Amino acid sequence: MTSGASAITFGVLLGPLLFVIFMNALPDSLLNCDTCLYADDTAIKVLSVDPIKLAKAVNCMSENYLMLNMGKTKCMFFGRHNTVTKTKDVKVWYDDMEIENVTSY
């Protein structure tokens, strides 16, 4: 059995229960966000024209000891064409890494 710095010991039967409790509480801990949960995947939606709210949502992840899988994490902007084209230069960062902006996923 091994353990992480802020994790429970692997192989403990309590692990799946704690995971479910933590994941069910996740939407309440992400302020100003809408979340879609499916198994261990989470989609976070920030409804705003202010990119600072998006940055706050990303920072909220680390404040709650959550890690983003940067291989699966993308940033997508929705809106009218003239609004979305203004966001092409917006950069979102997490843990000193830029989150990739995409137009489809």
C-alpha positions as a printed Julia matrix, in Angstrom:
105×3 Matrix{Float64}:
   0.0    0.0     0.0
   1.19   3.48   -0.85
  -0.08   6.91    0.05
   0.14  10.43   -1.32
   0.81  13.73    0.45
  -2.86  14.68    0.75
  -4.49  11.39   -0.16
  -5.75   8.32    1.59
  -3.9    5.04    1.44
  -4.54   3.1    -1.77
  -6.41  -0.14   -1.32
  -8.5    1.06    1.62
 -12.21   0.29    1.28
 -13.05   3.77    2.52
 -11.45   5.32   -0.61
 -14.42   4.98   -3.0
 -16.83   6.36   -0.4
 -14.63   9.39    0.26
 -14.28   9.94   -3.49
 -18.07  10.01   -3.92
 -18.53  12.36   -0.97
 -15.81  14.69   -2.28
 -17.13  14.68   -5.87
 -20.69  15.35   -4.75
 -19.5   18.38   -2.78
 -17.38  19.69   -5.68
 -20.08  21.83   -7.37
 -20.68  23.73   -4.12
 -16.98  24.49   -3.69
 -16.53  25.98   -7.19
 -18.0   29.44   -6.86
 -19.68  31.15   -9.83
 -19.42  27.96  -11.89
 -21.74  25.35  -13.3
 -20.37  21.79  -13.23
 -21.22  18.61  -15.1
 -20.02  15.48  -13.31
 -19.74  12.07  -14.94
 -17.8    9.32  -13.14
 -14.39  10.88  -12.51
 -14.66  13.52  -15.28
 -15.81  17.04  -14.59
 -16.74  19.85  -16.98
 -16.65  23.33  -15.47
 -18.67  26.07  -17.14
 -18.13  29.73  -16.27
 -20.86  31.96  -17.67
 -19.35  35.42  -17.97
 -17.85  37.9   -20.38
 -15.15  38.53  -17.78
 -12.11  36.23  -18.2
 -11.09  37.0   -14.61
 -14.02  34.85  -13.43
 -12.58  31.97  -15.43
  -9.2   32.46  -13.79
 -10.88  32.49  -10.36
 -12.57  29.16  -11.15
  -9.24  27.62  -12.11
  -7.6   28.99   -8.96
 -10.47  27.59   -6.9
  -9.42  24.13   -8.06
  -5.99  24.38   -6.44
  -7.45  26.01   -3.32
  -9.53  22.84   -2.88
  -6.49  20.59   -3.42
  -7.72  19.48   -6.86
  -5.43  18.88   -9.79
  -6.35  19.39  -13.41
  -5.29  16.76  -15.92
  -3.58  19.11  -18.35
  -3.69  16.47  -21.08
  -7.5   16.56  -21.01
  -8.09  20.17  -19.93
  -9.18  22.61  -22.63
 -10.64  26.12  -22.62
 -13.48  26.96  -25.0
 -15.29  30.27  -25.38
 -18.91  30.46  -26.55
 -20.87  33.47  -27.74
 -21.56  35.63  -30.74
 -18.87  35.68  -33.4
 -17.69  39.21  -32.57
 -17.48  38.34  -28.86
 -15.64  35.05  -29.32
 -13.06  36.53  -31.69
 -12.09  38.99  -28.94
 -11.19  36.08  -26.66
  -8.58  34.54  -28.97
  -5.82  36.36  -27.08
  -7.14  35.43  -23.61
  -4.76  33.04  -21.87
  -5.82  30.9   -18.93
  -3.06  29.51  -16.73
  -3.01  26.72  -14.16
   0.07  25.87  -12.11
   2.38  27.85  -14.47
   1.0   26.02  -17.53
  -1.22  27.58  -20.18
  -4.56  25.86  -20.76
  -5.07  25.29  -24.47
  -7.81  27.35  -26.14
  -9.89  25.31  -28.61
 -12.8   26.05  -30.95
 -14.11  22.44  -30.94
 -13.64  19.41  -28.76
